[in-house]
């Protein structure tokens, strides 16, 4: 049975709420769910400044999109009660490390109180009876761990949560909020909604236009005919194609709905061989793009702290769900470059993106 067929058996006709649906990962996830036959509802801020993947794909025509702030509990709860989702996937966040140094208070408000607000909606959904939420997943980050930059140390789920910068730390707090709600309101006789968290590694893929991310920087500079500027070519990250964690999110939510014992916190990342330096990733991008693409180091004086080494141990989720990565880093980069070249050539990007999803889920 293909991954697509397996997921469709569960998600077809399900009411699914995605918070953060106008963002990069949220847009890919919303389209995947639409293709699986789900009734897709989204709650998020307006799409970011053009270009945005949400707008490129025309997703406002493919789903029910509610524009709202995750910090606005009254608006969120009103929409939640109207939709009565069966599946909730929480992706809404301020997701950029460097931005969190610029707006730390807002980062904590969005990433911590946003989690409180959506979990409160899930808790109150018990009043809906059979229409209550059947499964909930909170998407956090691989950066939730206390990181001393120890080389060759893949983090395991039981290690201490204490991210350094405001983004990473706020996501650590989001994990703790989720754990508290689970123990306080969704355990024992109250365990009507299984809850998990997913700590994903760095993702790459077509349609990411955020600032201060390596692949969008590569695309912007290359399309403009410039040499790609790489701030720190020596930092190691577990890079994976965006479809890898999105498939896992859907798998976790589905499996725990069928068997609540599956609910837990999970690392979601590539194999150790796919944890490479930013310089290596830039090399792979240049090789895939061709046509004179090149990069140079452009270090910044007094740059804000970012971990130099980060790797995940994914043994737990492989054992629990039987999951293994589909596209390794070379293929992930190639598929990413192919998407951006198609976009730059003004192809039908909804059709192109759907084909990439079908190819991935068929493997």
C-alpha positions as CSV (number, residue, x, y, z in Angstrom):
1,X,0.0,0.0,0.0
2,X,1.4,3.4,-1.0
3,X,1.8,6.2,1.6
4,X,-0.9,8.1,-0.3
5,X,-3.4,5.3,-0.1
6,X,-2.7,4.7,3.6
7,X,-3.2,8.3,4.5
8,X,-6.3,8.8,2.3
9,X,-8.1,5.9,4.1
10,X,-8.0,7.9,7.3
11,X,-8.1,11.6,6.2
12,X,-10.7,11.4,3.5
13,X,-13.7,13.5,4.6
14,X,-12.1,14.3,7.9
15,X,-12.4,17.9,9.2
16,X,-8.8,19.0,9.7
17,X,-7.7,22.3,11.2
18,X,-4.2,23.5,10.4
19,X,-2.9,26.5,12.3
20,X,-0.3,28.5,10.4
21,X,-1.7,27.3,7.1
22,X,-0.5,30.4,5.2
23,X,3.2,29.7,6.0
24,X,5.7,27.6,4.1
25,X,5.1,24.2,5.8
26,X,1.4,25.0,6.4
27,X,0.8,25.6,2.7
28,X,2.4,22.3,1.7
29,X,0.5,20.5,4.4
30,X,-2.8,22.1,3.5
31,X,-2.4,21.0,-0.2
32,X,-1.5,17.5,0.9
33,X,-4.6,17.2,3.0
34,X,-6.7,18.5,0.2
35,X,-5.3,15.8,-2.1
36,X,-6.1,13.2,0.5
37,X,-9.8,14.2,0.5
38,X,-9.9,16.1,3.8
39,X,-12.1,19.1,4.6
40,X,-9.2,21.5,5.2
41,X,-9.6,24.5,7.5
42,X,-6.8,27.0,8.3
43,X,-6.3,29.7,10.9
44,X,-3.4,32.0,10.5
45,X,-2.2,35.5,9.7
46,X,-2.3,36.9,6.2
47,X,0.2,35.2,3.9
48,X,3.7,36.8,4.1
49,X,4.8,39.5,1.6
50,X,4.9,38.2,-1.9
51,X,6.0,35.9,-3.1
52,X,4.3,33.4,-0.8
53,X,3.7,29.7,-1.4
54,X,0.1,30.1,-0.2
55,X,-0.6,32.7,-2.9
56,X,1.4,30.9,-5.6
57,X,-0.7,27.8,-5.2
58,X,-4.0,29.7,-4.9
59,X,-4.8,27.8,-1.7
60,X,-7.5,30.3,-0.7
61,X,-9.6,28.6,-3.4
62,X,-8.7,25.1,-2.2
63,X,-9.7,25.3,1.5
64,X,-11.5,27.3,4.1
65,X,-9.0,30.0,5.2
66,X,-9.7,32.0,8.3
67,X,-7.3,35.0,8.7
68,X,-6.6,35.5,12.4
69,X,-4.0,35.8,15.1
70,X,-3.3,32.7,17.2
71,X,-3.0,35.1,20.2
72,X,-6.6,36.2,19.7
73,X,-8.4,33.5,21.8
74,X,-11.9,34.8,21.2
75,X,-11.5,34.7,17.4
76,X,-9.7,31.4,17.4
77,X,-12.3,29.7,19.7
78,X,-15.2,31.1,17.7
79,X,-13.8,29.6,14.5
80,X,-12.9,26.4,16.3
81,X,-16.4,25.9,17.5
82,X,-17.8,26.7,14.1
83,X,-15.5,24.1,12.4
84,X,-15.5,21.4,15.1
85,X,-12.3,19.8,13.7
86,X,-11.6,16.1,14.2
87,X,-7.9,16.6,13.6
88,X,-5.8,19.6,14.7
89,X,-2.3,20.2,13.5
90,X,-0.7,23.1,15.2
91,X,2.0,24.8,13.1
92,X,1.3,28.5,13.8
93,X,4.6,30.1,15.1
94,X,7.2,32.8,14.8
95,X,9.7,30.4,13.3
96,X,12.9,32.3,12.7
97,X,15.8,32.3,15.2
98,X,17.3,35.7,14.2
99,X,13.8,37.3,14.2
100,X,13.3,36.2,17.7
101,X,16.2,38.3,18.8
102,X,14.5,41.3,17.2
103,X,11.0,40.6,18.7
104,X,11.4,38.4,21.7
105,X,8.2,39.3,23.5
106,X,6.1,38.7,20.4
107,X,7.9,35.4,19.8
108,X,7.0,34.2,23.3
109,X,3.4,35.4,22.9
110,X,2.9,33.6,19.6
111,X,4.8,30.4,20.4
112,X,3.7,29.9,24.0
113,X,0.3,31.6,24.4
114,X,-0.6,30.4,20.9
115,X,0.0,26.9,22.1
116,X,-2.1,27.5,25.3
117,X,-4.9,29.0,23.2
118,X,-5.2,26.1,20.7
119,X,-4.9,23.5,23.5
120,X,-7.7,25.3,25.4
121,X,-9.9,25.0,22.3
122,X,-9.1,21.3,22.2
123,X,-9.9,20.9,25.9
124,X,-13.2,22.7,25.5
125,X,-14.1,20.5,22.4
126,X,-15.0,17.7,24.9
127,X,-18.3,19.6,25.2
128,X,-19.0,18.7,21.5
129,X,-19.5,15.1,22.4
130,X,-18.8,12.9,19.3
131,X,-17.7,16.1,17.5
132,X,-14.7,16.6,19.8
133,X,-11.1,16.6,18.6
134,X,-10.0,13.1,18.0
135,X,-6.2,13.7,17.6
136,X,-3.9,16.7,18.2
137,X,-0.3,17.3,17.2
138,X,1.9,20.3,18.2
139,X,4.8,20.9,15.9
140,X,7.9,22.3,17.6
141,X,11.5,22.1,16.6
142,X,14.8,20.3,17.0
143,X,16.1,23.4,18.7
144,X,14.1,22.7,22.0
145,X,17.1,20.9,23.6
146,X,19.8,22.5,25.8
147,X,22.6,22.5,23.3
148,X,26.3,22.7,24.4
149,X,27.5,22.2,20.8
150,X,28.9,18.8,21.6
151,X,30.1,17.3,18.3
152,X,28.5,14.0,17.2
153,X,25.8,14.1,19.9
154,X,22.3,13.3,18.4
155,X,19.7,14.5,20.8
156,X,17.2,12.0,22.3
157,X,13.6,12.9,23.3
158,X,14.3,12.5,27.1
159,X,17.1,15.1,27.2
160,X,16.7,18.5,28.8
161,X,14.5,21.1,27.1
162,X,16.1,24.6,27.3
163,X,16.6,26.3,24.0
164,X,19.1,29.2,24.0
165,X,17.6,31.9,21.9
166,X,14.0,33.3,22.3
167,X,12.7,31.2,19.4
168,X,14.2,27.9,20.6
169,X,13.3,28.6,24.2
170,X,9.7,29.6,23.4
171,X,9.4,26.3,21.6
172,X,10.8,24.5,24.7
173,X,8.0,26.3,26.6
174,X,5.5,25.2,24.0
175,X,6.5,21.6,24.6
176,X,6.2,22.0,28.4
177,X,2.7,23.6,28.0
178,X,1.6,20.6,25.9
179,X,3.0,18.1,28.4
180,X,1.1,19.9,31.2
181,X,-2.2,20.0,29.3
182,X,-1.8,16.3,28.5
183,X,-1.2,15.3,32.1
184,X,-3.8,17.7,33.5
185,X,-6.7,17.3,31.1
186,X,-6.1,14.4,28.7
187,X,-4.9,11.5,30.9
188,X,-6.7,8.6,32.6
189,X,-10.4,8.7,32.2
190,X,-10.1,12.1,30.4
191,X,-7.9,10.7,27.7
192,X,-10.4,11.2,24.9
193,X,-7.9,13.1,22.7
194,X,-4.4,11.7,22.1
195,X,-1.7,14.4,22.0
196,X,1.8,14.3,20.6
197,X,4.6,16.8,19.8
198,X,6.9,16.6,16.8
199,X,10.4,18.1,17.0
200,X,11.4,18.5,13.4
201,X,14.8,19.3,11.9
202,X,15.7,22.0,9.3
203,X,13.5,21.7,6.3
204,X,14.1,22.7,2.7
205,X,11.7,22.6,-0.3
206,X,10.2,24.7,-3.0
207,X,8.2,27.8,-2.0
208,X,10.2,29.0,1.1
209,X,10.9,32.7,0.7
210,X,11.6,33.6,4.3
211,X,14.6,35.7,5.1
212,X,17.6,34.3,7.0
213,X,17.2,30.8,5.6
214,X,19.9,29.2,3.5
215,X,17.8,27.9,0.5
216,X,15.7,31.1,0.0
217,X,19.0,33.1,0.2
218,X,20.5,30.8,-2.4
219,X,17.5,31.2,-4.7
220,X,17.3,35.0,-4.3
221,X,20.9,35.6,-5.0
222,X,21.1,33.1,-7.9
223,X,18.1,34.4,-9.7
224,X,19.5,37.9,-9.3
225,X,22.8,36.8,-10.8
226,X,24.7,37.3,-7.6
227,X,27.1,35.0,-5.7
228,X,25.2,33.4,-2.8
229,X,26.2,34.8,0.6
230,X,26.6,32.1,3.3
231,X,26.9,33.5,6.9
232,X,28.3,30.4,8.5
233,X,29.3,27.5,6.2
234,X,30.5,25.4,9.1
235,X,27.3,25.0,11.1
236,X,25.9,21.5,10.9
237,X,22.1,20.9,10.6
238,X,19.8,17.9,9.9
239,X,18.4,19.0,6.6
240,X,15.4,17.2,5.1
241,X,12.8,17.9,2.4
242,X,9.7,19.6,3.8
243,X,7.6,16.6,2.7
244,X,9.4,14.3,5.1
245,X,8.2,15.8,8.4
246,X,4.8,16.7,6.9
247,X,4.2,13.0,6.1
248,X,5.3,12.1,9.6
249,X,2.9,14.7,11.2
250,X,0.0,13.1,9.3
251,X,1.2,9.6,10.2
252,X,1.5,10.5,14.0
253,X,-2.0,12.1,14.1
254,X,-3.5,9.1,12.2
255,X,-1.8,6.4,14.2
256,X,-2.5,7.9,17.6
257,X,-6.1,8.3,16.7
258,X,-6.2,4.6,16.0
259,X,-4.1,3.7,19.1
260,X,-3.7,6.4,21.8
261,X,-0.7,4.5,23.2
262,X,1.3,5.9,20.2
263,X,1.0,9.5,21.5
264,X,4.3,10.8,22.7
265,X,7.0,13.4,21.8
266,X,9.0,12.5,18.7
267,X,12.2,13.7,17.0
268,X,11.5,14.0,13.2
269,X,14.7,14.3,11.2
270,X,16.9,12.7,8.5
271,X,19.4,9.9,9.0
272,X,22.7,11.0,10.5
273,X,24.4,10.9,7.1
274,X,22.1,13.8,6.0
275,X,23.2,16.1,8.8
276,X,25.6,18.3,6.8
277,X,27.2,21.8,7.1
278,X,25.6,24.8,5.5
279,X,28.6,25.0,3.2
280,X,27.9,21.5,2.0
281,X,24.3,22.3,1.4
282,X,25.3,25.4,-0.6
283,X,27.6,23.2,-2.7
284,X,24.8,20.8,-3.4
285,X,22.5,23.7,-4.4
286,X,25.1,25.1,-6.8
287,X,25.7,21.7,-8.3
288,X,21.9,21.2,-8.8
289,X,21.2,24.7,-10.2
290,X,24.2,24.9,-12.5
291,X,24.5,27.8,-14.9
292,X,27.2,29.7,-13.0
293,X,25.6,29.5,-9.5
294,X,28.3,30.1,-6.8
295,X,28.6,31.0,-3.2
296,X,31.0,32.8,-0.8
297,X,31.3,33.2,2.9
298,X,29.9,36.5,4.3
299,X,30.3,36.3,8.1
300,X,28.7,39.0,10.2
301,X,30.4,40.8,13.1
302,X,28.5,40.5,16.4
303,X,26.0,38.0,14.8
304,X,23.4,36.7,17.3
305,X,24.2,33.2,18.8
306,X,23.1,30.2,16.9
307,X,24.1,26.6,17.7
308,X,27.0,25.4,15.5
309,X,26.1,21.7,15.7
310,X,22.7,20.0,15.8
311,X,21.6,16.5,15.1
312,X,18.6,14.3,16.2
313,X,18.3,10.7,17.2
314,X,15.2,9.4,15.4
315,X,15.3,5.8,16.7
316,X,12.2,6.3,18.8
317,X,9.8,7.2,15.9
318,X,11.4,4.7,13.6
319,X,10.6,2.0,16.2
320,X,7.2,3.2,17.1
321,X,5.8,4.0,13.6
322,X,8.1,2.0,11.4
323,X,9.1,5.2,9.6
324,X,12.2,5.8,7.5
325,X,13.1,8.8,5.4
326,X,12.2,8.7,1.7
327,X,14.4,11.4,0.1
328,X,17.9,11.8,1.4
329,X,19.7,15.1,1.3
330,X,21.0,14.9,-2.3
331,X,17.5,14.1,-3.7
332,X,15.9,16.7,-1.3
333,X,18.2,19.4,-2.8
334,X,17.5,18.3,-6.4
335,X,13.7,18.3,-5.9
336,X,13.9,21.7,-4.2
337,X,16.0,23.2,-7.0
338,X,13.6,21.7,-9.6
339,X,10.6,23.4,-7.9
340,X,12.3,26.9,-7.9
341,X,13.4,26.5,-11.5
342,X,9.8,25.7,-12.5
343,X,8.5,28.7,-10.5
344,X,11.1,30.9,-12.1
345,X,10.0,29.6,-15.5
346,X,6.4,30.5,-14.6
347,X,5.0,26.9,-14.8
348,X,1.7,25.9,-13.3
349,X,2.9,25.6,-9.7
350,X,-0.2,24.1,-8.2
351,X,0.0,21.2,-10.7
352,X,3.8,21.0,-10.3
353,X,3.6,20.9,-6.5
354,X,0.8,18.3,-6.6
355,X,3.0,16.1,-8.8
356,X,5.9,16.4,-6.3
357,X,3.6,15.3,-3.5
358,X,2.3,12.4,-5.5
359,X,5.9,11.3,-6.3
360,X,6.9,11.5,-2.7
361,X,3.9,9.6,-1.3
362,X,4.2,6.9,-3.9
363,X,7.7,5.9,-2.9
